[in-house]
């Protein structure tokens, strides 16, 4: 057991020599931490929005590739990202989807047919 302790002590001495002693630490204010979380969430929200298929198709129709759009988002300031994320939140959910209307009408038609003609 004594040999194990000696080996452990030697390993600790070697690791202490290799660890740099110039590491600095400082207090991080809670306002800095609290401000960085919504900023990261907003940046992710904008990146996820431009990664959507319909948005990417719209960009391509305007002559902008998805990778170029992501580069432009990464180059934006945090204030611009926050304003854009606010606009994304204000968009209507679902938008104008004619396919949803057609599917809804077909489903309602099938239900009416089943109820009416299956008596």
C-alpha positions in Angstrom: 0.0 0.0 0.0 2.9 2.3 0.7 4.1 1.9 -2.9 0.7 3.0 -4.1 0.8 6.1 -2.0 4.3 7.0 -3.2 3.2 6.6 -6.8 0.2 8.8 -6.2 2.3 11.5 -4.5 4.7 11.5 -7.5 1.9 11.8 -9.9 0.4 14.7 -8.0 3.8 16.5 -7.9 4.2 16.1 -11.6 0.7 17.3 -12.3 1.2 20.3 -10.1 4.3 21.3 -12.0 2.5 21.0 -15.4 -0.5 23.0 -14.3 -0.1 26.7 -15.1 -0.2 29.0 -12.0 -1.2 32.1 -13.9 -4.9 31.3 -14.1 -7.0 34.3 -13.1 -10.5 34.3 -11.8 -13.0 37.0 -11.3 -16.5 37.4 -10.0 -19.2 37.3 -12.6 -22.2 39.4 -11.9 -25.7 37.9 -12.1 -26.7 40.7 -14.5 -24.0 39.5 -16.9 -25.2 35.9 -16.7 -28.9 36.8 -16.9 -28.3 39.1 -19.9 -26.4 36.4 -21.9 -29.1 33.7 -21.7 -31.9 35.6 -23.5 -29.3 36.8 -26.0 -28.3 33.2 -26.9 -31.9 32.2 -27.0 -32.8 35.0 -29.4 -29.8 34.2 -31.7 -30.8 30.5 -31.7 -34.4 31.5 -32.5 -33.3 33.6 -35.5 -31.0 30.8 -36.8 -33.7 28.2 -36.4 -36.1 30.4 -38.3 -33.8 30.9 -41.3 -33.1 27.2 -41.3 -36.8 26.3 -41.9 -37.6 24.9 -45.4 -40.1 27.5 -46.4 -37.9 30.4 -45.3 -34.9 28.8 -47.1 -36.9 28.5 -50.3 -37.9 32.2 -50.0 -34.3 33.2 -49.6 -33.3 31.1 -52.7 -36.0 32.8 -54.7 -34.5 36.1 -53.7 -31.0 34.9 -54.7 -29.6 34.3 -51.2 -28.3 30.9 -50.1 -29.0 29.5 -46.7 -25.3 29.5 -45.7 -25.0 33.2 -46.7 -28.1 34.0 -44.6 -26.5 32.2 -41.6 -23.3 34.2 -42.1 -25.2 37.4 -42.1 -27.1 36.5 -38.9 -23.8 35.7 -37.2 -22.5 39.1 -38.3 -25.5 41.0 -36.8 -25.2 42.9 -33.5 -27.1 41.6 -30.5 -29.5 44.5 -30.7 -30.4 43.6 -34.3 -30.9 40.0 -33.3 -33.2 40.9 -30.4 -35.3 43.1 -32.7 -35.5 40.4 -35.3 -36.4 37.8 -32.7 -39.2 40.1 -31.5 -40.6 40.3 -35.0 -40.5 36.5 -35.3 -42.5 36.2 -32.1 -45.1 38.6 -33.6 -45.7 36.5 -36.7 -49.0 34.7 -36.9 -48.9 31.0 -36.1 -49.6 28.9 -39.1 -49.7 31.7 -41.7 -51.6 31.2 -44.9 -51.7 27.5 -45.7 -54.1 26.5 -48.4 -53.1 22.9 -48.0 -54.4 22.9 -44.4 -57.8 24.3 -45.6 -58.1 21.7 -48.3 -57.2 18.9 -45.9 -59.7 20.2 -43.4 -62.5 20.4 -46.0 -61.7 16.8 -47.1 -61.8 15.5 -43.5 -65.0 17.3 -42.8 -66.5 15.9 -46.0 -65.5 12.4 -45.2 -67.0 12.7 -41.7 -70.3 14.0 -43.1 -70.3 11.2 -45.7 -69.7 8.6 -43.1 -72.4 9.9 -40.8 -75.0 10.7 -43.5 -74.7 7.6 -45.7 -73.9 4.9 -43.2 -77.3 5.0 -41.5 
